[in-house]
Amino acid sequence: MAEVSFICKRTVISTRPVQPGKFFPLSVLDHIMEHNHLRIVFYYQLPVVRKIGELTMKLRESISEMLSSFPIVVGRLIKSPEGRWMIKCNDAGLRMVEARARVTLDEWLRNVDREKELKLVHWEEMFHKPYFWSTFYVQITEFETGGLAIGLSCTHLLSDPKCATMLIKAWADTTLGGKIISPPSFRPLPSRKQEGDTPNHQPYFQMINHYKSVFGKPYAVSDIKQTTFTLEFKHEMVKRLIEMAGALPNGHKQELTPTPFEVLSALFWTSISKAKGIKGSLIDMSVSLDTRRKLHLDEGFFGNCTVYNMVKGDGLNENEVSKAAAAIKEVVSEMNKDRVMDLIEFLEQENIENPPWMTGYHLICANLENADPYSAIFEGNSSPVRVSYYLEPAVGPGQVLIYPSPGGDADFGRVVMVTLGEHEAENVLNDALIQQFSPTLLMSFSKELS
């Protein structure tokens, strides 16, 4: 018997119609992510056990109210006269799927794996007629005895992980208090002309060259089955890792203390390189960051601010976590406002007709620390007990996604979601150095629900 049964799929529209004839152009950081999409699952153990379907009805009503503030979400994709994607705000709505799970939330979380979890987040590929295709989908799954999962999927063309999380937070605010606490803002990316920067600026090419290196490349098709596991590292363990990685092998200290993202990235970068059989260096890795703060955009900015930069593995080896952390820190520090704007200007000049598969060529390590998923509270003080992110399709050498732990585990607690081929995933999961930091296994693979 299937653990999840689907009840219905419906279209949900906003309660207030948008002004006729309104359009939203998309930025170059939007366009570059055209071939990717996101899936996110939020799990809740709510304090009140209702009749099946009662909570879903309440959430249906509040999402319609929330969507009035997100015309881009309920619009549809069309091409501009120049052949670029844009959104026509026509109140076409998003698709909502309602489902039931025949287990409790605790039973599900004890046995869930990638394949089962993706049953909680509906997704449909773009139709041959994009104008009739919903760009956002939500799925509400009610568990026995009061558990709830909310799945959101959307095209990365319109939203990065921060935006997608923001949408769920706005829905939660509307359900809980009747209004959105932090409304979205829809505005263009900043430009140097607006800010009066000097015309003689010399661009920085490292990030630009990273993007150029994947232009025109088909993504690597692999028949290796991808699987995902999730580990949680407690505050004290991440602190210990920072202390270890902050000291270089020759006894010298790094000039700046590495961050939790940098040390955990280094830990998994070295372990994955070992699992792939690479000796004498590390596999090249693409680091992904949200750059809203670097571009001085408000937290409510709705649109892609995700930027990638390459960390080269030459000159490093699988036993030097501290050197790997230093290399990541250097690349992250280079992703400042001027250099991100250099990239934006380059992409605007290129006018790329066929965007690359940004997650299809390199090992990806994404910093999702700014997403703030646990602030999405639908009822009482019930913040999510767990959140899972997926950058799809998972077609490249692997992904490492890093974001805060639930429950406010001091400052350094982190969740790490790793997607790899099954054999590599098993080797990384059992890596002796990773196990030294006593991570909690939140999700494994190849399990069956009892």
C-alpha positions as CSV (number, residue, x, y, z in Angstrom):
1,M,0.0,0.0,0.0
2,A,1.4,3.4,-0.9
3,E,2.3,5.7,2.0
4,V,1.1,8.8,0.2
5,S,-2.2,9.1,-1.6
6,F,-3.1,12.1,-3.8
7,I,-6.6,13.5,-3.3
8,C,-6.8,16.3,-5.9
9,K,-4.9,18.9,-7.9
10,R,-6.5,22.4,-8.3
11,T,-5.6,25.9,-9.4
12,V,-5.4,28.6,-6.7
13,I,-5.7,32.2,-7.7
14,S,-5.2,35.4,-5.7
15,T,-8.1,37.1,-3.9
16,R,-7.3,40.5,-5.6
17,P,-6.8,40.7,-9.4
18,V,-3.7,42.3,-10.7
19,Q,-3.8,45.5,-12.8
20,P,-4.4,44.5,-16.5
21,G,-1.5,44.8,-18.9
22,K,1.2,44.4,-16.2
23,F,4.4,42.6,-17.1
24,F,7.6,41.7,-15.2
25,P,10.9,41.5,-17.1
26,L,13.4,38.9,-15.8
27,S,17.0,39.7,-15.0
28,V,20.1,38.1,-16.4
29,L,20.6,36.2,-13.1
30,D,17.1,34.8,-13.7
31,H,17.7,33.8,-17.3
32,I,20.9,32.0,-16.5
33,M,18.9,29.5,-14.3
34,E,16.3,28.6,-16.9
35,H,17.1,24.9,-17.0
36,N,17.0,24.3,-13.3
37,H,14.2,24.1,-10.8
38,L,13.8,24.0,-7.0
39,R,12.0,21.6,-4.7
40,I,11.6,22.3,-0.9
41,V,9.8,20.3,1.8
42,F,8.8,21.9,5.1
43,Y,7.7,19.4,7.9
44,Y,5.5,20.5,10.8
45,Q,4.3,18.7,14.0
46,L,1.3,20.9,14.8
47,P,-0.1,21.2,18.3
48,V,-3.8,20.8,17.3
49,V,-5.0,17.5,15.7
50,R,-7.9,18.4,13.3
51,K,-10.2,16.3,11.2
52,I,-8.5,15.3,7.9
53,G,-8.9,18.0,5.4
54,E,-9.8,20.8,7.8
55,L,-6.3,22.3,7.9
56,T,-5.9,22.0,4.1
57,M,-9.0,24.1,3.6
58,K,-7.7,26.8,5.9
59,L,-4.4,26.9,4.1
60,R,-6.2,27.1,0.7
61,E,-7.9,30.2,1.9
62,S,-4.8,31.9,3.2
63,I,-2.7,31.1,0.2
64,S,-5.2,33.0,-2.0
65,E,-4.8,36.0,0.2
66,M,-1.0,35.8,0.2
67,L,-0.8,35.4,-3.6
68,S,-2.3,38.9,-4.0
69,S,1.2,40.2,-3.0
70,F,3.0,37.9,-5.5
71,P,1.7,38.6,-9.0
72,I,4.8,37.1,-10.5
73,V,3.9,33.7,-9.0
74,V,0.4,33.5,-10.4
75,G,1.4,34.9,-13.8
76,R,2.6,33.0,-16.9
77,L,5.8,33.0,-19.0
78,I,5.8,34.7,-22.4
79,K,8.6,35.9,-24.7
80,S,9.3,39.5,-25.2
81,P,9.7,41.0,-28.8
82,E,13.5,40.4,-28.3
83,G,12.9,36.8,-27.5
84,R,13.6,37.0,-23.7
85,W,11.4,35.4,-21.1
86,M,9.1,37.7,-19.1
87,I,6.0,37.2,-16.9
88,K,2.6,38.4,-17.9
89,C,0.6,39.1,-14.8
90,N,-2.7,37.5,-15.7
91,D,-3.8,35.9,-12.4
92,A,-3.7,32.4,-13.9
93,G,-2.8,31.0,-10.5
94,L,-0.6,28.3,-9.2
95,R,-1.3,24.5,-8.9
96,M,-2.0,23.0,-5.5
97,V,-1.9,19.3,-4.8
98,E,-3.6,17.8,-1.7
99,A,-2.4,14.5,-0.3
100,R,-2.6,12.2,2.7
101,A,0.1,10.0,4.3
102,R,-0.9,6.8,6.0
103,V,1.8,7.1,8.7
104,T,2.6,9.5,11.4
105,L,5.2,12.3,10.8
106,D,7.6,10.6,13.2
107,E,7.4,7.3,11.4
108,W,7.9,9.1,8.0
109,L,11.0,11.0,9.2
110,R,12.6,7.9,10.7
111,N,12.4,6.1,7.3
112,V,12.3,8.8,4.6
113,D,14.8,8.8,1.7
114,R,15.1,11.0,-1.4
115,E,12.6,9.0,-3.5
116,K,10.0,9.1,-0.8
117,E,10.5,12.7,0.1
118,L,10.1,13.9,-3.5
119,K,6.6,12.4,-3.4
120,L,5.7,15.3,-1.1
121,V,6.6,18.0,-3.6
122,H,4.8,17.9,-6.9
123,W,6.5,19.1,-10.1
124,E,5.7,19.2,-13.8
125,E,8.2,20.0,-16.5
126,M,7.5,23.0,-18.8
127,F,4.7,22.3,-21.4
128,H,5.3,22.7,-25.1
129,K,3.1,25.8,-24.7
130,P,4.7,27.7,-21.8
131,Y,1.9,30.2,-21.5
132,F,-0.4,27.4,-20.1
133,W,2.3,26.1,-17.7
134,S,2.2,26.9,-14.0
135,T,5.6,28.0,-12.8
136,F,4.9,27.3,-9.1
137,Y,3.4,24.2,-7.4
138,V,2.5,23.6,-3.8
139,Q,1.6,20.3,-2.2
140,I,-0.1,19.9,1.2
141,T,0.3,16.4,2.8
142,E,-1.5,15.7,6.0
143,F,0.0,12.9,8.2
144,E,-1.8,11.0,10.9
145,T,-2.0,12.6,14.4
146,G,-1.4,16.1,13.3
147,G,1.8,16.1,11.1
148,L,2.0,18.2,8.0
149,A,4.3,18.6,5.0
150,I,4.3,21.6,2.7
151,G,6.1,21.1,-0.6
152,L,7.0,23.9,-2.9
153,S,8.4,23.5,-6.4
154,C,9.1,26.2,-9.0
155,T,11.3,27.0,-11.9
156,H,14.7,28.5,-10.9
157,L,14.0,31.0,-13.7
158,L,11.8,33.0,-11.3
159,S,13.1,32.1,-7.9
160,D,16.2,31.2,-6.0
161,P,16.0,29.2,-2.7
162,K,15.7,32.5,-0.7
163,C,12.7,33.6,-2.7
164,A,11.0,30.2,-2.5
165,T,11.4,30.2,1.2
166,M,10.2,33.8,1.4
167,L,7.0,32.7,-0.3
168,I,6.3,30.0,2.3
169,K,7.1,32.4,5.1
170,A,4.6,34.9,3.6
171,W,2.0,32.1,3.4
172,A,2.6,31.3,7.0
173,D,2.4,34.9,8.1
174,T,-1.0,35.3,6.3
175,T,-2.3,32.1,7.9
176,L,-1.1,32.9,11.4
177,G,-1.7,36.7,11.6
178,G,-3.6,37.7,8.5
179,K,-0.8,39.8,6.9
180,I,2.7,39.4,5.5
181,I,5.3,40.7,8.0
182,S,8.0,41.3,5.3
183,P,6.3,42.0,1.9
184,P,8.2,41.1,-1.3
185,S,9.8,43.8,-3.4
186,F,10.0,43.6,-7.2
187,R,12.7,45.7,-8.7
188,P,15.6,45.4,-11.1
189,L,19.1,44.4,-10.1
190,P,21.3,47.4,-9.3
191,S,23.5,48.9,-12.0
192,R,26.7,51.0,-11.9
193,K,25.0,53.8,-13.8
194,Q,22.4,54.1,-11.1
195,E,25.0,54.3,-8.4
196,G,27.4,56.7,-10.2
197,D,30.3,54.3,-10.4
198,T,33.3,55.4,-12.5
199,P,33.2,54.6,-16.2
200,N,36.9,53.4,-16.2
201,H,36.2,50.5,-13.9
202,Q,38.2,47.4,-14.8
203,P,36.1,44.2,-14.5
204,Y,37.2,41.2,-12.5
205,F,37.2,38.0,-14.7
206,Q,37.3,35.0,-12.4
207,M,33.6,34.6,-12.0
208,I,33.0,35.7,-15.5
209,N,35.4,33.0,-16.8
210,H,33.6,30.4,-14.7
211,Y,30.3,31.2,-16.4
212,K,32.0,31.4,-19.8
213,S,33.5,27.9,-19.3
214,V,30.0,26.3,-19.3
215,F,28.4,28.4,-22.1
216,G,27.3,26.1,-25.0
217,K,28.2,22.9,-23.1
218,P,25.6,20.1,-22.9
219,Y,25.1,18.8,-19.4
220,A,26.8,15.4,-18.7
221,V,24.2,12.6,-19.0
222,S,24.9,9.9,-16.4
223,D,23.2,6.6,-15.8
224,I,24.4,6.5,-12.2
225,K,21.4,6.7,-9.8
226,Q,21.7,9.8,-7.6
227,T,20.8,9.6,-3.9
228,T,20.6,12.1,-1.1
229,F,21.5,11.9,2.6
230,T,21.2,14.6,5.2
231,L,23.4,15.2,8.3
232,E,23.0,17.6,11.2
233,F,26.1,19.0,12.8
234,K,25.6,20.4,16.3
235,H,27.1,23.8,17.4
236,E,29.9,22.3,19.4
237,M,31.0,20.0,16.7
238,V,31.1,22.8,14.0
239,K,33.0,25.0,16.5
240,R,35.6,22.2,16.9
241,L,35.8,21.8,13.1
242,I,36.4,25.6,12.8
243,E,39.2,25.3,15.4
244,M,40.8,22.4,13.5
245,A,40.5,24.0,10.0
246,G,41.6,27.4,11.2
247,A,45.1,26.0,11.9
248,L,47.2,25.3,8.8
249,P,49.4,22.2,8.8
250,N,52.6,24.2,9.4
251,G,51.2,25.6,12.6
252,H,50.3,29.1,11.2
253,K,46.8,30.4,11.7
254,Q,44.6,31.7,8.9
255,E,44.3,35.5,8.9
256,L,40.5,35.2,9.3
257,T,38.6,32.5,11.1
258,P,36.7,30.3,8.6
259,T,32.9,30.3,8.8
260,P,30.7,27.2,9.4
261,F,29.9,27.2,5.7
262,E,33.6,27.3,4.7
263,V,34.7,24.5,7.0
264,L,31.8,22.2,6.3
265,S,32.3,22.8,2.5
266,A,35.9,21.9,2.9
267,L,35.1,18.8,4.9
268,F,32.8,17.5,2.3
269,W,34.9,18.7,-0.6
270,T,37.8,16.6,0.5
271,S,35.6,13.6,1.4
272,I,33.8,13.6,-2.0
273,S,37.1,13.9,-3.8
274,K,38.3,10.8,-2.0
275,A,35.1,9.0,-2.8
276,K,35.5,9.8,-6.5
277,G,39.0,8.3,-6.4
278,I,40.9,11.6,-7.1
279,K,44.4,11.6,-5.8
280,G,46.9,14.4,-5.5
281,S,44.3,17.1,-5.9
282,L,40.6,17.8,-5.3
283,I,37.8,17.9,-7.8
284,D,37.0,21.4,-8.9
285,M,34.0,22.8,-7.0
286,S,31.5,25.5,-7.8
287,V,30.4,27.6,-4.8
288,S,26.9,29.1,-4.8
289,L,26.0,32.1,-2.7
290,D,23.0,34.4,-2.2
291,T,24.3,37.9,-2.9
292,R,21.4,40.1,-1.8
293,R,23.3,41.6,1.1
294,K,26.4,42.1,-1.0
295,L,24.3,44.0,-3.6
296,H,22.7,46.0,-0.8
297,L,19.2,44.7,-1.7
298,D,16.5,44.3,0.9
299,E,15.7,40.8,2.2
300,G,12.4,40.9,0.4
301,F,13.9,41.2,-3.1
302,F,12.1,38.7,-5.2
303,G,14.3,37.3,-8.0
304,N,17.5,35.4,-8.5
305,C,20.5,36.6,-6.6
306,T,22.3,33.3,-6.6
307,V,25.9,33.6,-8.1
308,Y,28.5,30.8,-8.7
309,N,32.3,30.9,-8.5
310,M,34.9,28.2,-9.0
311,V,37.2,26.8,-6.4
312,K,40.1,25.0,-8.1
313,G,41.3,21.7,-6.6
314,D,44.8,21.8,-8.0
315,G,47.5,22.0,-5.3
316,L,45.2,20.6,-2.6
317,N,44.7,17.0,-1.4
318,E,42.1,15.0,0.3
319,N,43.8,15.2,3.7
320,E,44.1,19.0,4.0
321,V,40.7,20.3,5.2
322,S,42.4,23.5,6.5
323,K,43.9,24.4,3.1
324,A,40.6,23.5,1.4
325,A,38.8,25.9,3.8
326,A,41.3,28.6,3.1
327,A,40.8,28.2,-0.7
328,I,37.0,28.4,-0.2
329,K,37.3,31.5,2.0
330,E,39.5,33.3,-0.6
331,V,37.0,32.6,-3.4
332,V,34.0,33.6,-1.2
333,S,35.7,36.9,-0.3
334,E,36.1,37.6,-4.0
335,M,32.3,37.5,-4.5
336,N,31.8,41.1,-3.4
337,K,29.5,43.8,-4.8
338,D,31.8,45.1,-7.5
339,R,32.6,41.7,-8.8
340,V,29.0,40.5,-8.8
341,M,28.1,43.6,-10.7
342,D,30.9,42.8,-13.2
343,L,29.3,39.5,-13.8
344,I,25.8,41.0,-14.2
345,E,27.1,43.5,-16.7
346,F,28.9,40.8,-18.6
347,L,25.8,38.6,-18.8
348,E,23.7,41.6,-20.0
349,Q,26.2,42.2,-22.8
350,E,26.3,38.5,-23.8
351,N,22.5,38.1,-24.4
352,I,22.8,34.4,-24.0
353,E,20.1,32.6,-26.0
354,N,20.7,29.1,-24.7
355,P,21.6,29.2,-21.0
356,P,23.8,26.5,-19.5
357,W,22.8,23.9,-17.0
358,M,24.3,25.6,-14.0
359,T,24.1,22.5,-11.7
360,G,25.2,20.1,-14.4
361,Y,28.9,20.4,-14.8
362,H,30.7,20.7,-11.4
363,L,30.4,19.6,-7.9
364,I,28.1,22.3,-6.4
365,C,28.3,23.6,-2.8
366,A,25.5,26.0,-2.0
367,N,25.3,28.3,1.0
368,L,21.6,28.6,2.0
369,E,22.3,30.1,5.4
370,N,20.3,33.3,4.4
371,A,17.1,31.3,3.5
372,D,15.7,31.4,7.1
373,P,13.3,28.5,6.7
374,Y,12.4,28.1,10.3
375,S,10.7,31.4,10.5
376,A,7.7,30.0,8.5
377,I,5.3,29.4,11.4
378,F,1.7,28.5,10.4
379,E,0.3,27.9,13.9
380,G,1.2,28.8,17.5
381,N,5.0,28.4,18.0
382,S,5.3,25.4,15.6
383,S,8.3,26.2,13.4
384,P,9.4,23.5,10.9
385,V,10.9,20.4,12.6
386,R,12.8,19.8,9.4
387,V,13.3,21.4,6.0
388,S,14.8,19.8,2.8
389,Y,16.1,21.6,-0.3
390,Y,16.7,20.1,-3.7
391,L,18.4,21.8,-6.7
392,E,17.2,20.0,-9.7
393,P,17.8,18.2,-12.0
394,A,20.6,16.4,-10.1
395,V,22.7,15.6,-13.2
396,G,26.2,16.8,-12.3
397,P,29.0,15.3,-10.2
398,G,27.2,16.1,-7.0
399,Q,25.7,18.7,-4.7
400,V,26.3,19.8,-1.1
401,L,23.7,22.2,0.4
402,I,24.4,23.8,3.8
403,Y,21.9,25.7,5.9
404,P,21.1,26.3,9.6
405,S,19.8,23.6,12.0
406,P,16.2,23.7,13.3
407,G,15.5,24.6,16.9
408,G,18.1,27.4,17.1
409,D,21.1,25.3,17.9
410,A,23.2,28.2,19.1
411,D,25.1,29.9,16.2
412,F,27.0,27.2,14.4
413,G,24.5,24.2,14.1
414,R,24.1,23.3,10.4
415,V,22.3,20.8,8.2
416,V,24.2,19.4,5.3
417,M,22.3,17.7,2.4
418,V,24.5,15.7,0.0
419,T,23.5,14.3,-3.4
420,L,25.8,11.9,-5.1
421,G,25.9,8.6,-6.9
422,E,24.9,5.8,-4.5
423,H,28.4,4.2,-4.1
424,E,30.0,7.6,-3.5
425,A,27.3,8.6,-1.1
426,E,27.9,5.5,1.0
427,N,31.7,6.2,1.1
428,V,31.2,9.9,2.2
429,L,28.6,9.0,4.8
430,N,31.0,6.5,6.3
431,D,34.1,8.8,6.0
432,A,36.1,8.6,9.2
433,L,36.8,12.3,9.5
434,I,33.2,13.3,9.1
435,Q,32.2,10.7,11.7
436,Q,34.7,12.3,14.2
437,F,32.3,15.2,14.4
438,S,29.3,13.0,15.4
439,P,26.7,14.2,12.9
440,T,23.1,13.1,13.4
441,L,21.8,11.2,10.4
442,L,18.5,12.9,9.5
443,M,17.9,11.1,6.1
444,S,19.7,8.1,4.6
445,F,19.0,6.1,1.5
446,S,17.7,2.7,0.4
447,K,15.3,2.3,3.2
448,E,11.7,1.1,3.2
449,L,8.9,2.3,5.4
450,S,7.8,-0.3,7.9
